[in-house]
Every structure is written in structure tokens, then in C-alpha cells.
Amino acid sequence: MIKPTLLCTALVLLVSTTFASECEDSYQNASYGLIHVKKALDANNSTHLKEFALRSKIALEKVQAATEKCGCVDANYASYDAIENLEKALEKEKFEDIRFRVSKAKAFAKATLVALDVCNAKRSFLDYDNEEENLIELEEQLLAQQQQLLVQQQQLAAQIEEQKLLQKKVQKDRELMLTAQKKLQITAEANLEEMELLIIKFTEAMGCLETTPLTKESFKRNTQDLSLESLGRTKAFYIEKAQEMANTLVNRLSKCDIDE
């Protein structure tokens, strides 16, 4: 959505550009007006004199209308005076009277062209000045955006660095826990092996011939198994295996053949 201030600025620039174009276009009509008034002065009869005077008047009327919009005051006044003299010339009947007014109109037609030259030159300078101001404003906006982007990049870099530190900490903690799990594994499995051997020897001594395994699955584990669980879960696994052996021992003893 275009902001109101930007929309107003765009409309002003559009209107200014349109009026400036009319002021530039009026230069051609002013040239026609001067050419026709010169041809009128070259005429040797009243008919041709008025004919070219009328053409000059029509061209200069366009100049007057355009300069009212584009703000070229001097050209507007000069074209008005030229038109006024041409109208008076068209009202005259005598050749010399007509020619006198056309001659005065010629001077004002020249003044119109000079005034248009000055206005267009000023407008070109103002356009350049406005364009330079716009470029400065654009550079300031780009600089502000660049600074904002730099801040965002710095924030992102800080977040990435923080994430790396967190990952290192997690990895270090995991390595320490895996080391503790391996120590526990060595101790627990050694004790379970000893416990398993003692149970087998004891039940054999008691005459229990049960040969089913003491645990449903082996209590031997590898590093991959440990890496997928926590230290607490590792402890729970070995405790469960010890309890399973104890329960198996009770079941075996209940089936022993005891002679009374």
C-alpha cells in the first residue's frame, strides 16, 4: 500500500512534470507566432498582412494558455501584449495601421521566446537540484537499510555462535555421561556374570535340574546401546536383569526335588 505522503509527492511530481512539458511545448508555438508575424510584415497588401497576423495570434494564444499553467509569468505577459496588438491590427483597415500594430506584436513575440528560454533554463536547473536531493535522500535510505542489515547480521552471527557453544556443551555432557555408562556397564555385567554363575551352582547343588536361561535376553550390551539412552536408563536395565535373575532363582527353587 502506498503511503499518503508518497502518493502526494508522486502527484505533485506528475503535475509539475505535466506543466513543465506544456511550458516546453509552448516554445514551438511561440516560434510559430514569431515566424507568422515576420511573414505578415513581409506582405505587400492588407489581406496577406491580416492572414499571417491571424495565424500568429492563434499560435500565441496557445502560448498564453500554456504559460498560465506552467507558471512562466514573463512569457505569459509578453504573449498577452502580442495578442492584444494583433487583435487591434485585425480591426484596422488601412495597410499602414495594420502594419504598425503587427510590428509592435513582433517585439512582444520575440520577448515571449526570450522569457520561455529563461523559464525553461530555470526549470532545468530546479529539476537537476530536485534530482540531486532525491539521490541524497535515496543514499541516506540505502545507508540506513545497510546499517539495519549489518545489525541483523551481527545478531544472527551471535545466535549462531551461541548455538555452537550449546552444541559443544551438549556433546561434552553426552561424552561424560557415556563414560559413566561404560564404567557402570563393566561393573554391572561383571557382577551379573558372577551372580549368574552362583545361581547355577546353587540350584545344581540343590538338585534343581532347570536349564532355562536366567534372563529372557542377554545382559551384555554394546556402546551403541548405551549411546541411545541416559545413565539412569542404563542403571534401570541392569537392575531389571538382576531382579529377573532373582525371580528365576525363586522359580527354580520352587521346582526342586527335595527328598524328605
C-alpha positions as CSV (number, residue, x, y, z in Angstrom):
1,M,0.0,0.0,0.0
2,I,1.4,3.5,-1.0
3,K,1.8,5.8,1.9
4,P,-0.2,9.1,1.7
5,T,2.9,11.3,1.8
6,L,4.5,9.3,-1.0
7,L,1.3,9.4,-3.0
8,C,1.1,13.2,-2.6
9,T,4.7,13.6,-3.6
10,A,4.1,11.4,-6.7
11,L,1.1,13.6,-7.7
12,V,3.0,16.8,-7.2
13,L,5.8,15.5,-9.4
14,L,3.4,14.3,-12.0
15,V,1.6,17.7,-12.1
16,S,4.8,19.6,-12.2
17,T,6.2,17.4,-14.9
18,T,3.0,17.9,-17.0
19,F,3.1,21.7,-16.6
20,A,6.8,21.8,-17.4
21,S,6.1,19.8,-20.5
22,E,3.4,22.4,-21.5
23,C,5.9,25.2,-21.0
24,E,8.5,23.5,-23.1
25,D,5.9,22.7,-25.8
26,S,4.7,26.3,-25.9
27,Y,8.2,27.3,-27.1
28,Q,7.3,25.8,-30.5
29,N,4.0,27.7,-30.7
30,A,5.9,30.9,-29.7
31,S,8.3,30.3,-32.6
32,Y,5.3,29.8,-35.0
33,G,3.9,33.1,-33.7
34,L,7.1,35.0,-34.4
35,I,7.5,33.4,-37.9
36,H,4.0,34.3,-38.9
37,V,4.3,37.9,-37.7
38,K,7.5,38.3,-39.7
39,K,5.8,36.9,-42.8
40,A,3.0,39.4,-42.1
41,L,5.5,42.3,-42.2
42,D,6.8,41.0,-45.5
43,A,3.4,41.1,-47.1
44,N,2.6,43.9,-49.5
45,N,-1.1,44.0,-49.1
46,S,-3.6,44.2,-46.3
47,T,-5.2,40.7,-47.0
48,H,-1.9,38.8,-46.6
49,L,-0.9,41.0,-43.7
50,K,-4.0,40.1,-41.8
51,E,-3.9,36.5,-42.8
52,F,-0.4,36.0,-41.3
53,A,-1.3,38.2,-38.3
54,L,-4.3,35.9,-37.6
55,R,-2.0,32.8,-37.7
56,S,0.4,34.4,-35.4
57,K,-2.4,35.3,-33.0
58,I,-3.7,31.7,-32.9
59,A,-0.2,30.4,-32.1
60,L,0.5,33.0,-29.4
61,E,-2.9,32.3,-27.8
62,K,-1.8,28.7,-27.2
63,V,1.4,30.1,-25.6
64,Q,-0.6,32.3,-23.3
65,A,-2.8,29.4,-22.2
66,A,0.2,27.1,-21.6
67,T,2.2,29.7,-19.7
68,E,-0.6,30.3,-17.3
69,K,-0.3,26.7,-16.2
70,C,3.4,26.3,-16.2
71,G,4.0,29.5,-14.3
72,C,6.2,31.3,-16.8
73,V,4.8,34.8,-15.9
74,D,7.0,36.9,-18.2
75,A,6.2,34.8,-21.3
76,N,2.5,35.0,-20.3
77,Y,2.6,38.8,-20.1
78,A,4.6,39.1,-23.4
79,S,2.3,36.8,-25.3
80,Y,-0.7,38.7,-23.9
81,D,0.7,42.0,-25.2
82,A,1.5,40.4,-28.6
83,I,-2.1,39.1,-28.9
84,E,-3.6,42.4,-28.0
85,N,-1.6,44.2,-30.7
86,L,-2.5,41.5,-33.3
87,E,-6.2,41.9,-32.4
88,K,-6.0,45.6,-32.9
89,A,-4.2,45.0,-36.2
90,L,-7.0,42.8,-37.4
91,E,-9.5,45.5,-36.6
92,K,-7.7,48.1,-38.7
93,E,-8.4,48.7,-42.4
94,K,-5.5,50.8,-43.5
95,F,-2.4,48.9,-44.5
96,E,0.0,51.2,-42.5
97,D,-2.2,51.0,-39.4
98,I,-2.3,47.2,-39.6
99,R,1.4,47.0,-40.2
100,F,2.2,49.3,-37.2
101,R,0.3,47.0,-34.8
102,V,1.9,43.9,-36.3
103,S,5.3,45.5,-35.9
104,K,4.6,46.1,-32.2
105,A,3.3,42.5,-31.9
106,K,6.6,41.3,-33.3
107,A,8.6,42.8,-30.5
108,F,6.4,41.1,-27.9
109,A,6.6,37.8,-29.8
110,K,10.4,38.0,-29.5
111,A,10.1,38.8,-25.8
112,T,7.9,35.8,-25.4
113,L,10.6,33.5,-26.8
114,V,13.2,35.0,-24.6
115,A,11.1,34.6,-21.5
116,L,10.4,31.0,-22.4
117,D,14.2,30.4,-22.8
118,V,14.7,31.8,-19.3
119,C,11.9,29.8,-17.7
120,N,13.0,26.5,-19.3
121,A,16.6,27.1,-18.2
122,K,15.5,27.8,-14.6
123,R,13.3,24.7,-14.7
124,S,16.1,22.5,-15.9
125,F,18.3,23.8,-13.0
126,L,15.5,23.2,-10.5
127,D,14.9,19.7,-11.9
128,Y,18.6,18.9,-11.5
129,D,18.6,20.3,-8.0
130,N,15.5,18.2,-7.1
131,E,17.1,15.1,-8.7
132,E,20.2,15.7,-6.6
133,E,18.2,16.0,-3.4
134,N,16.3,12.8,-4.3
135,L,19.6,11.0,-4.9
136,I,20.9,12.2,-1.5
137,E,17.7,11.0,0.2
138,L,17.9,7.7,-1.6
139,E,21.5,7.3,-0.5
140,E,20.5,8.0,3.1
141,Q,17.7,5.4,2.9
142,L,20.1,2.8,1.5
143,L,22.7,3.6,4.2
144,A,20.0,3.2,6.9
145,Q,19.0,-0.2,5.4
146,Q,22.6,-1.2,5.2
147,Q,23.2,-0.4,8.8
148,Q,20.0,-2.3,9.8
149,L,21.1,-5.3,7.8
150,L,24.5,-5.1,9.5
151,V,22.8,-5.2,12.9
152,Q,20.7,-8.2,11.8
153,Q,23.8,-10.0,10.5
154,Q,25.6,-9.4,13.8
155,Q,22.6,-10.7,15.8
156,L,22.5,-13.8,13.6
157,A,26.2,-14.4,14.0
158,A,25.8,-14.1,17.8
159,Q,22.9,-16.6,17.7
160,I,25.0,-19.0,15.5
161,E,27.9,-18.7,17.9
162,E,25.6,-19.3,20.9
163,Q,24.2,-22.4,19.2
164,K,27.7,-23.7,18.5
165,L,28.6,-23.3,22.2
166,L,25.4,-25.0,23.2
167,Q,26.1,-27.9,20.9
168,K,29.6,-28.2,22.3
169,K,28.3,-28.3,25.8
170,V,25.7,-30.9,24.9
171,Q,28.3,-33.0,23.1
172,K,30.7,-32.8,26.1
173,D,27.9,-33.7,28.6
174,R,27.0,-36.6,26.4
175,E,30.6,-37.8,26.3
176,L,30.9,-37.6,30.1
177,M,27.6,-39.5,30.5
178,L,28.7,-42.2,28.1
179,T,32.0,-42.6,30.0
180,A,30.0,-43.1,33.2
181,Q,27.7,-45.6,31.4
182,K,30.7,-47.6,30.3
183,K,32.1,-47.8,33.8
184,L,28.7,-48.8,35.1
185,Q,28.5,-51.4,32.3
186,I,31.8,-53.0,33.3
187,T,30.9,-53.3,36.9
188,A,27.2,-54.3,36.4
189,E,27.9,-57.0,33.8
190,A,30.8,-58.5,35.9
191,N,28.5,-58.7,38.9
192,L,25.7,-60.2,36.9
193,E,28.0,-62.8,35.4
194,E,29.1,-63.7,38.9
195,M,25.5,-63.7,40.1
196,E,24.5,-66.0,37.2
197,L,27.3,-68.4,38.0
198,L,26.4,-68.6,41.7
199,I,22.8,-69.2,40.9
200,I,23.6,-72.0,38.5
201,K,25.9,-73.6,41.1
202,F,23.5,-73.2,43.9
203,T,20.5,-74.7,42.0
204,E,22.6,-77.6,40.8
205,A,23.7,-78.2,44.4
206,M,20.1,-78.2,45.5
207,G,19.2,-80.8,42.8
208,C,17.3,-78.4,40.6
209,L,17.7,-79.5,37.1
210,E,16.0,-76.5,35.5
211,T,18.0,-75.4,32.5
212,T,16.1,-72.4,31.2
213,P,18.1,-69.1,30.9
214,L,18.1,-66.8,33.9
215,T,17.2,-63.8,31.8
216,K,15.0,-63.7,28.7
217,E,17.6,-61.7,26.8
218,S,21.3,-61.2,27.4
219,F,22.5,-58.6,29.8
220,K,25.5,-57.9,27.6
221,R,25.4,-54.6,25.9
222,N,27.5,-52.6,23.4
223,T,28.4,-48.9,23.1
224,Q,25.7,-48.3,20.5
225,D,23.0,-49.5,23.0
226,L,24.4,-47.1,25.7
227,S,24.6,-44.1,23.4
228,L,20.9,-44.3,22.7
229,E,19.8,-44.0,26.3
230,S,20.6,-42.0,29.5
231,L,22.7,-43.1,32.5
232,G,19.5,-43.6,34.5
233,R,18.1,-45.9,31.9
234,T,21.3,-47.9,31.9
235,K,21.1,-48.4,35.6
236,A,17.4,-49.4,35.3
237,F,18.3,-52.0,32.7
238,Y,20.9,-53.8,34.9
239,I,18.6,-53.6,37.9
240,E,15.9,-55.2,35.9
241,K,18.3,-58.0,34.9
242,A,19.3,-58.6,38.5
243,Q,15.7,-58.7,39.5
244,E,14.9,-61.1,36.7
245,M,17.7,-63.5,37.8
246,A,16.4,-63.3,41.4
247,N,12.9,-64.2,40.3
248,T,14.2,-67.0,38.1
249,L,16.1,-68.4,41.1
250,V,12.9,-68.4,43.2
251,N,11.0,-70.2,40.5
252,R,13.8,-72.8,40.1
253,L,14.0,-73.4,43.8
254,S,10.2,-74.0,44.0
255,K,10.6,-76.8,41.4
256,C,13.5,-78.5,43.1
257,D,13.0,-82.2,44.0
258,I,13.6,-82.3,47.7
259,D,13.7,-85.7,49.3
260,E,12.3,-85.8,52.9
